Amino acid sequence: MAITVEQIDEARYKVTVVQRTTTTHTVTMAADYWRKLTGGRVPPGKLVEKSFEFLLDREPNTSILRSFDLPVIQRYFPDYERIIRSMLE
């Protein structure tokens, strides 16, 4: 499995997940949310990558929304913010 994150602009990222089926996703993330989760200690692209690792531990890449705002993960997985912080330490 491979996860590639490309920054499109200040708030959008293109994420490609290569598994049995390759998928492409567009993720938006506000700078405020990035700071909330990382304290500015981790590059935004790394947060997006680790967030996909979190998702892929719970569902196949073909089930991940094709386009979403990063905070949406918390709605589906209430433990996301707590776990992602520990994944980034």
Backbone as JSON Lines, residues from 0, in Angstrom:
{"i":0,"aa":"M","n":[0.83,-1.18,0.0],"ca":[0.0,0.0,0.0],"c":[0.88,1.24,0.0]}
{"i":1,"aa":"A","n":[0.43,2.26,-0.72],"ca":[1.16,3.54,-0.75],"c":[0.15,4.68,-0.69]}
{"i":2,"aa":"I","n":[0.52,5.71,0.06],"ca":[-0.31,6.91,0.18],"c":[0.54,8.07,-0.31]}
{"i":3,"aa":"T","n":[0.04,8.8,-1.31],"ca":[0.74,9.97,-1.83],"c":[-0.13,11.18,-1.59]}
{"i":4,"aa":"V","n":[0.46,12.23,-1.02],"ca":[-0.27,13.46,-0.73],"c":[0.38,14.59,-1.52]}
{"i":5,"aa":"E","n":[-0.43,15.28,-2.34],"ca":[0.05,16.44,-3.09],"c":[-0.78,17.64,-2.68]}
{"i":6,"aa":"Q","n":[-0.11,18.74,-2.33],"ca":[-0.84,19.95,-1.97],"c":[-1.28,20.64,-3.25]}
{"i":7,"aa":"I","n":[-2.58,20.91,-3.38],"ca":[-3.13,21.57,-4.56],"c":[-3.07,23.09,-4.37]}
{"i":8,"aa":"D","n":[-3.51,23.55,-3.21],"ca":[-3.43,24.96,-2.86],"c":[-3.36,25.05,-1.34]}
{"i":9,"aa":"E","n":[-3.6,26.23,-0.8],"ca":[-3.42,26.44,0.63],"c":[-4.24,25.48,1.49]}
{"i":10,"aa":"A","n":[-5.43,25.1,1.01],"ca":[-6.33,24.3,1.86],"c":[-6.74,22.96,1.25]}
{"i":11,"aa":"R","n":[-6.27,22.64,0.03],"ca":[-6.71,21.4,-0.62],"c":[-5.53,20.49,-0.93]}
{"i":12,"aa":"Y","n":[-5.8,19.18,-0.78],"ca":[-4.79,18.15,-1.0],"c":[-5.37,17.05,-1.86]}
{"i":13,"aa":"K","n":[-4.55,16.55,-2.77],"ca":[-4.93,15.38,-3.57],"c":[-4.22,14.19,-2.94]}
{"i":14,"aa":"V","n":[-5.01,13.17,-2.58],"ca":[-4.46,11.99,-1.94],"c":[-4.73,10.78,-2.85]}
{"i":15,"aa":"T","n":[-3.67,10.06,-3.16],"ca":[-3.79,8.85,-3.96],"c":[-3.42,7.67,-3.08]}
{"i":16,"aa":"V","n":[-4.31,6.68,-3.04],"ca":[-4.06,5.46,-2.27],"c":[-3.94,4.31,-3.26]}
{"i":17,"aa":"V","n":[-2.75,3.69,-3.28],"ca":[-2.51,2.57,-4.18],"c":[-2.62,1.29,-3.37]}
{"i":18,"aa":"Q","n":[-3.66,0.53,-3.66],"ca":[-3.87,-0.79,-3.09],"c":[-4.32,-1.66,-4.26]}
{"i":19,"aa":"R","n":[-5.11,-2.68,-3.97],"ca":[-5.63,-3.51,-5.05],"c":[-6.36,-2.62,-6.07]}
{"i":20,"aa":"T","n":[-7.16,-1.68,-5.56],"ca":[-7.81,-0.66,-6.38],"c":[-7.22,0.68,-5.98]}
{"i":21,"aa":"T","n":[-6.75,1.45,-6.94],"ca":[-6.19,2.76,-6.66],"c":[-7.33,3.78,-6.6]}
{"i":22,"aa":"T","n":[-7.3,4.63,-5.57],"ca":[-8.33,5.66,-5.42],"c":[-7.66,7.02,-5.27]}
{"i":23,"aa":"T","n":[-8.4,8.05,-5.66],"ca":[-7.93,9.42,-5.53],"c":[-8.98,10.2,-4.75]}
{"i":24,"aa":"H","n":[-8.49,11.03,-3.83],"ca":[-9.38,11.78,-2.94],"c":[-8.92,13.23,-2.89]}
{"i":25,"aa":"T","n":[-9.87,14.13,-2.74],"ca":[-9.56,15.54,-2.53],"c":[-9.97,15.89,-1.1]}
{"i":26,"aa":"V","n":[-9.01,16.37,-0.34],"ca":[-9.24,16.67,1.07],"c":[-9.0,18.17,1.29]}
{"i":27,"aa":"T","n":[-9.92,18.8,2.01],"ca":[-9.7,20.19,2.39],"c":[-9.43,20.23,3.89]}
{"i":28,"aa":"M","n":[-8.6,21.21,4.27],"ca":[-8.27,21.35,5.68],"c":[-7.92,22.81,5.95]}
{"i":29,"aa":"A","n":[-8.65,23.43,6.85],"ca":[-8.37,24.8,7.25],"c":[-7.12,24.84,8.13]}
{"i":30,"aa":"A","n":[-6.39,25.93,8.04],"ca":[-5.18,26.08,8.85],"c":[-5.5,26.0,10.34]}
{"i":31,"aa":"D","n":[-6.65,26.51,10.75],"ca":[-7.03,26.45,12.17],"c":[-7.14,25.01,12.66]}
{"i":32,"aa":"Y","n":[-7.71,24.15,11.82],"ca":[-7.88,22.74,12.22],"c":[-6.52,22.05,12.29]}
{"i":33,"aa":"W","n":[-5.65,22.36,11.33],"ca":[-4.29,21.81,11.34],"c":[-3.58,22.2,12.63]}
{"i":34,"aa":"R","n":[-3.67,23.5,12.99],"ca":[-3.03,23.95,14.22],"c":[-3.63,23.28,15.45]}
{"i":35,"aa":"K","n":[-4.95,23.11,15.44],"ca":[-5.63,22.47,16.58],"c":[-5.08,21.07,16.83]}
{"i":36,"aa":"L","n":[-4.87,20.31,15.75],"ca":[-4.44,18.92,15.89],"c":[-2.93,18.75,16.06]}
{"i":37,"aa":"T","n":[-2.16,19.69,15.51],"ca":[-0.7,19.49,15.49],"c":[0.06,20.51,16.3]}
{"i":38,"aa":"G","n":[-0.59,21.61,16.68],"ca":[0.14,22.69,17.34],"c":[1.18,23.3,16.42]}
{"i":39,"aa":"G","n":[1.06,23.04,15.11],"ca":[2.02,23.56,14.14],"c":[3.32,22.8,14.09]}
{"i":40,"aa":"R","n":[3.4,21.67,14.78],"ca":[4.65,20.91,14.87],"c":[4.87,19.94,13.7]}
{"i":41,"aa":"V","n":[3.81,19.67,12.94],"ca":[3.88,18.68,11.86],"c":[3.39,19.36,10.58]}
{"i":42,"aa":"P","n":[4.05,19.13,9.44],"ca":[3.57,19.73,8.2],"c":[2.14,19.28,7.88]}
{"i":43,"aa":"P","n":[1.34,20.16,7.26],"ca":[-0.05,19.81,6.96],"c":[-0.19,18.52,6.14]}
{"i":44,"aa":"G","n":[0.69,18.32,5.17],"ca":[0.62,17.12,4.35],"c":[0.81,15.85,5.16]}
{"i":45,"aa":"K","n":[1.63,15.93,6.2],"ca":[1.86,14.77,7.08],"c":[0.6,14.45,7.87]}
{"i":46,"aa":"L","n":[-0.13,15.48,8.31],"ca":[-1.4,15.26,9.01],"c":[-2.39,14.56,8.08]}
{"i":47,"aa":"V","n":[-2.45,14.99,6.83],"ca":[-3.35,14.36,5.87],"c":[-2.96,12.9,5.66]}
{"i":48,"aa":"E","n":[-1.66,12.65,5.48],"ca":[-1.18,11.28,5.27],"c":[-1.52,10.39,6.47]}
{"i":49,"aa":"K","n":[-1.23,10.86,7.67],"ca":[-1.52,10.06,8.87],"c":[-3.03,9.86,9.05]}
{"i":50,"aa":"S","n":[-3.81,10.84,8.62],"ca":[-5.27,10.7,8.7],"c":[-5.75,9.59,7.78]}
{"i":51,"aa":"F","n":[-5.11,9.44,6.63],"ca":[-5.47,8.34,5.75],"c":[-5.01,7.0,6.32]}
{"i":52,"aa":"E","n":[-3.88,6.97,6.98],"ca":[-3.47,5.73,7.66],"c":[-4.52,5.35,8.7]}
{"i":53,"aa":"F","n":[-4.99,6.34,9.46],"ca":[-6.04,6.11,10.44],"c":[-7.28,5.52,9.76]}
{"i":54,"aa":"L","n":[-7.71,6.13,8.67],"ca":[-8.91,5.65,7.97],"c":[-8.7,4.24,7.41]}
{"i":55,"aa":"L","n":[-7.54,4.0,6.83],"ca":[-7.27,2.7,6.2],"c":[-7.16,1.57,7.22]}
{"i":56,"aa":"D","n":[-6.9,1.91,8.47],"ca":[-6.93,0.89,9.54],"c":[-8.36,0.47,9.86]}
{"i":57,"aa":"R","n":[-9.33,1.27,9.4],"ca":[-10.73,1.04,9.76],"c":[-11.65,0.69,8.6]}
{"i":58,"aa":"E","n":[-11.21,1.0,7.37],"ca":[-12.04,0.73,6.2],"c":[-11.17,0.67,4.95]}
{"i":59,"aa":"P","n":[-11.67,0.01,3.89],"ca":[-10.9,-0.05,2.64],"c":[-10.87,1.32,1.96]}
{"i":60,"aa":"N","n":[-9.84,1.55,1.16],"ca":[-9.74,2.84,0.47],"c":[-10.93,3.12,-0.44]}
{"i":61,"aa":"T","n":[-11.57,2.08,-0.93],"ca":[-12.73,2.28,-1.81],"c":[-13.96,2.77,-1.04]}
{"i":62,"aa":"S","n":[-13.92,2.71,0.3],"ca":[-15.03,3.2,1.12],"c":[-14.81,4.63,1.61]}
{"i":63,"aa":"I","n":[-13.61,5.15,1.45],"ca":[-13.31,6.51,1.9],"c":[-13.93,7.5,0.91]}
{"i":64,"aa":"L","n":[-14.56,8.53,1.45],"ca":[-15.18,9.54,0.6],"c":[-14.17,10.09,-0.4]}
{"i":65,"aa":"R","n":[-14.63,10.39,-1.6],"ca":[-13.73,10.89,-2.65],"c":[-13.36,12.36,-2.43]}
{"i":66,"aa":"S","n":[-14.2,13.08,-1.71],"ca":[-13.94,14.47,-1.44],"c":[-14.54,14.8,-0.07]}
{"i":67,"aa":"F","n":[-13.71,15.36,0.82],"ca":[-14.22,15.68,2.15],"c":[-13.31,16.67,2.86]}
{"i":68,"aa":"D","n":[-13.86,17.3,3.88],"ca":[-13.13,18.2,4.75],"c":[-12.59,17.37,5.91]}
{"i":69,"aa":"L","n":[-11.34,17.51,6.24],"ca":[-10.7,16.64,7.23],"c":[-11.49,16.49,8.54]}
{"i":70,"aa":"P","n":[-12.12,17.55,9.08],"ca":[-12.88,17.38,10.33],"c":[-14.05,16.39,10.24]}
{"i":71,"aa":"V","n":[-14.47,16.05,9.03],"ca":[-15.56,15.08,8.85],"c":[-15.2,13.73,9.45]}
{"i":72,"aa":"I","n":[-13.92,13.39,9.47],"ca":[-13.49,12.1,10.01],"c":[-14.0,11.93,11.44]}
{"i":73,"aa":"Q","n":[-13.95,13.02,12.22],"ca":[-14.37,12.98,13.62],"c":[-15.85,12.58,13.74]}
{"i":74,"aa":"R","n":[-16.66,12.95,12.76],"ca":[-18.08,12.59,12.8],"c":[-18.28,11.08,12.66]}
{"i":75,"aa":"Y","n":[-17.49,10.46,11.81],"ca":[-17.61,9.01,11.58],"c":[-16.86,8.2,12.64]}
{"i":76,"aa":"F","n":[-15.75,8.76,13.11],"ca":[-14.9,8.07,14.08],"c":[-14.61,9.03,15.24]}
{"i":77,"aa":"P","n":[-15.44,9.0,16.29],"ca":[-15.31,9.95,17.4],"c":[-13.94,9.96,18.09]}
{"i":78,"aa":"D","n":[-13.16,8.91,17.94],"ca":[-11.84,8.85,18.57],"c":[-10.73,9.41,17.68]}
{"i":79,"aa":"Y","n":[-11.08,9.91,16.5],"ca":[-10.08,10.36,15.52],"c":[-9.1,11.39,16.09]}
{"i":80,"aa":"E","n":[-9.63,12.49,16.63],"ca":[-8.74,13.57,17.06],"c":[-7.78,13.11,18.16]}
{"i":81,"aa":"R","n":[-8.26,12.31,19.07],"ca":[-7.4,11.8,20.14],"c":[-6.31,10.89,19.57]}
{"i":82,"aa":"I","n":[-6.71,9.98,18.69],"ca":[-5.76,9.01,18.14],"c":[-4.77,9.67,17.18]}
{"i":83,"aa":"I","n":[-5.24,10.61,16.36],"ca":[-4.33,11.22,15.39],"c":[-3.25,12.01,16.12]}
{"i":84,"aa":"R","n":[-3.59,12.64,17.22],"ca":[-2.57,13.37,17.99],"c":[-1.48,12.42,18.46]}
{"i":85,"aa":"S","n":[-1.86,11.24,18.94],"ca":[-0.86,10.28,19.41],"c":[-0.07,9.69,18.23]}
{"i":86,"aa":"M","n":[-0.69,9.55,17.07],"ca":[0.02,9.05,15.89],"c":[1.1,10.05,15.42]}
{"i":87,"aa":"L","n":[0.88,11.31,15.72],"ca":[1.81,12.36,15.26],"c":[2.94,12.62,16.25]}
{"i":88,"aa":"E","n":[2.88,12.04,17.43],"ca":[3.93,12.28,18.44],"c":[5.19,11.5,18.13]}
